[in-house]
């Protein structure tokens, strides 16, 4: 280990990139965005997949903050890329995090009027959850990250997903996850 080079994965770069959402320096921020984007291909090989898509969506949101037109295109591209995720649990989590991110970066829903991005993400998330619950018996395990991602931004949607869970014990476990997510401090 002492002779190997350190190679950051998507989780590592996501931690580094989070402060860019609140940066007050446009030029520096956009330069960092370019540098992080240049790592996407390498990060795709290192994973984890959910963190990579969170990072890509976060970078698109940062661009949207400084340049609405370019950011809109990047957010639309990132939304479309989520359909390429084969694992339903990961896709549901990524769609939920994307939907939550849209709620925070576009509270006036300007992306809804032209691209219907908010409603498309929500509808695709709901369809993905239905497919996920059909394919799995361990609903709390596969749905936990999804519920955690949206509980604070759309509690009725999260509660609707929880209500579809197959047992009372699993619904209770998901309710506990939702409560923790709602009361957790910090950026998700």
C-alpha positions as CSV (number, residue, x, y, z in Angstrom):
1,X,0.0,0.0,0.0
2,X,2.8,2.4,0.8
3,X,4.1,2.1,-2.8
4,X,0.8,2.5,-4.6
5,X,-0.6,5.8,-5.8
6,X,-3.7,7.1,-4.3
7,X,-6.6,7.2,-6.7
8,X,-9.7,9.0,-5.5
9,X,-13.1,7.5,-6.2
10,X,-16.4,9.3,-6.8
11,X,-17.1,9.6,-3.1
12,X,-13.8,11.4,-2.5
13,X,-14.4,13.9,-5.3
14,X,-18.0,14.5,-4.3
15,X,-16.8,15.6,-0.8
16,X,-14.3,18.0,-2.5
17,X,-16.9,19.3,-4.9
18,X,-19.8,20.0,-2.4
19,X,-18.5,23.5,-1.4
20,X,-18.7,24.6,-5.0
21,X,-22.5,25.0,-4.6
22,X,-22.0,27.9,-2.3
23,X,-18.8,29.4,-3.8
24,X,-18.9,33.2,-4.4
25,X,-16.1,33.1,-7.0
26,X,-17.5,32.4,-10.4
27,X,-14.3,32.1,-12.4
28,X,-12.6,29.9,-9.8
29,X,-15.7,27.7,-9.4
30,X,-16.1,27.1,-13.1
31,X,-12.4,26.3,-13.4
32,X,-12.8,23.7,-10.7
33,X,-15.9,22.4,-12.5
34,X,-13.8,21.9,-15.6
35,X,-11.1,20.0,-13.7
36,X,-13.7,17.8,-12.0
37,X,-15.4,17.0,-15.3
38,X,-12.1,15.9,-16.7
39,X,-12.1,13.1,-14.1
40,X,-15.5,11.7,-14.9
41,X,-14.2,8.9,-17.2
42,X,-11.7,7.7,-14.6
43,X,-14.2,7.9,-11.8
44,X,-16.6,5.8,-13.8
45,X,-14.1,3.0,-13.5
46,X,-13.6,3.4,-9.8
47,X,-17.2,4.0,-8.7
48,X,-19.3,3.9,-6.7
49,X,-22.0,4.5,-9.3
50,X,-24.4,6.4,-7.1
51,X,-21.7,8.8,-6.0
52,X,-20.6,9.4,-9.6
53,X,-24.1,10.4,-10.6
54,X,-24.5,12.5,-7.6
55,X,-21.2,14.3,-8.5
56,X,-22.2,14.7,-12.1
57,X,-25.6,16.2,-11.1
58,X,-24.0,18.4,-8.5
59,X,-21.5,19.8,-11.1
60,X,-24.5,20.5,-13.5
61,X,-26.2,22.3,-10.7
62,X,-23.1,24.4,-10.0
63,X,-23.0,25.4,-13.7
64,X,-26.8,26.2,-13.6
65,X,-26.1,28.6,-10.7
66,X,-23.7,30.7,-12.8
67,X,-25.1,30.1,-16.3
68,X,-28.7,29.1,-16.5
69,X,-28.6,28.1,-20.2
70,X,-25.5,25.9,-20.0
71,X,-26.6,24.6,-16.6
72,X,-30.0,23.7,-18.0
73,X,-28.4,21.7,-20.8
74,X,-26.1,19.9,-18.3
75,X,-29.0,19.1,-15.9
76,X,-31.1,17.7,-18.8
77,X,-28.1,15.6,-20.0
78,X,-27.5,14.3,-16.4
79,X,-31.2,13.4,-16.1
80,X,-31.1,11.5,-19.4
81,X,-27.9,9.7,-18.3
82,X,-29.8,8.3,-15.2
83,X,-31.8,6.0,-17.5
84,X,-28.6,4.2,-18.4
85,X,-28.1,2.8,-14.9
86,X,-29.0,-0.9,-15.0
87,X,-29.4,-1.5,-11.3
88,X,-32.9,-0.4,-10.3
89,X,-32.0,0.3,-6.7
90,X,-29.1,2.6,-7.8
91,X,-31.2,4.2,-10.5
92,X,-34.0,4.9,-8.0
93,X,-31.5,6.4,-5.5
94,X,-29.9,8.6,-8.2
95,X,-33.3,9.7,-9.5
96,X,-34.4,10.6,-6.0
97,X,-31.2,12.6,-5.4
98,X,-31.5,14.3,-8.7
99,X,-35.2,15.2,-7.9
100,X,-34.1,16.6,-4.5
101,X,-31.2,18.5,-6.1
102,X,-33.7,20.1,-8.6
103,X,-35.8,21.2,-5.7
104,X,-32.9,23.1,-4.1
105,X,-31.3,24.6,-7.2
106,X,-34.5,25.5,-9.1
107,X,-37.0,26.3,-6.4
108,X,-39.0,28.6,-8.8
109,X,-39.2,25.6,-11.2
110,X,-38.0,27.4,-14.2
111,X,-36.8,24.1,-15.6
112,X,-40.3,22.8,-15.4
113,X,-41.9,25.3,-17.8
114,X,-39.6,24.5,-20.7
115,X,-38.3,21.0,-20.1
116,X,-40.7,19.5,-17.6
117,X,-37.6,18.4,-15.7
118,X,-39.1,18.3,-12.2
119,X,-42.2,16.4,-13.2
120,X,-40.3,14.0,-15.5
121,X,-37.8,13.2,-12.7
122,X,-40.6,12.6,-10.3
123,X,-42.6,10.4,-12.7
124,X,-39.6,8.4,-13.6
125,X,-38.7,8.0,-9.9
126,X,-42.2,6.7,-9.2
127,X,-42.1,4.2,-12.1
128,X,-38.6,3.1,-11.0
129,X,-39.8,2.5,-7.4
130,X,-42.7,0.4,-8.6
131,X,-40.4,-1.8,-10.7
132,X,-37.9,-2.0,-7.8
133,X,-40.6,-3.1,-5.4
134,X,-41.9,-5.7,-7.9
135,X,-38.4,-7.2,-8.3
136,X,-37.4,-7.3,-4.6
137,X,-38.9,-8.7,-1.4
138,X,-36.5,-6.7,0.9
139,X,-38.2,-3.4,0.3
140,X,-36.6,-1.6,3.2
141,X,-33.1,-2.5,1.9
142,X,-33.7,-1.5,-1.7
143,X,-35.8,1.6,-1.0
144,X,-33.9,3.0,2.0
145,X,-31.5,5.3,0.1
146,X,-34.3,6.5,-2.2
147,X,-36.5,7.5,0.8
148,X,-33.6,9.1,2.6
149,X,-32.9,11.2,-0.5
150,X,-36.3,12.6,-0.9
151,X,-37.9,12.7,2.6
152,X,-36.8,16.2,3.3
153,X,-37.9,17.7,0.0
154,X,-41.1,15.8,-0.8
155,X,-42.4,14.0,2.3
156,X,-45.7,13.0,0.6
157,X,-43.8,11.3,-2.1
158,X,-41.6,9.5,0.4
159,X,-44.6,8.5,2.4
160,X,-46.2,7.1,-0.7
161,X,-43.2,5.0,-1.4
162,X,-43.1,3.8,2.2
163,X,-46.8,2.8,2.0
164,X,-46.1,0.5,-0.9
165,X,-43.6,-1.5,1.3
166,X,-44.6,-5.1,1.8
167,X,-44.5,-5.5,5.6
168,X,-45.2,-3.3,8.6
169,X,-41.7,-3.9,10.0
170,X,-40.1,-2.7,6.7
171,X,-42.5,0.3,6.6
172,X,-41.4,1.2,10.1
173,X,-37.7,0.8,9.1
174,X,-38.3,3.2,6.1
175,X,-40.1,5.7,8.3
176,X,-37.1,5.7,10.7
177,X,-34.8,6.4,7.7
178,X,-37.1,9.2,6.5
179,X,-37.1,10.8,9.9
180,X,-33.4,10.7,10.2
181,X,-33.1,12.2,6.7
182,X,-35.5,15.0,7.6
183,X,-33.7,15.9,10.8
184,X,-30.2,15.5,9.5
185,X,-28.3,18.7,9.1
186,X,-26.1,19.5,6.1
187,X,-26.1,19.1,2.4
188,X,-27.2,15.7,1.0
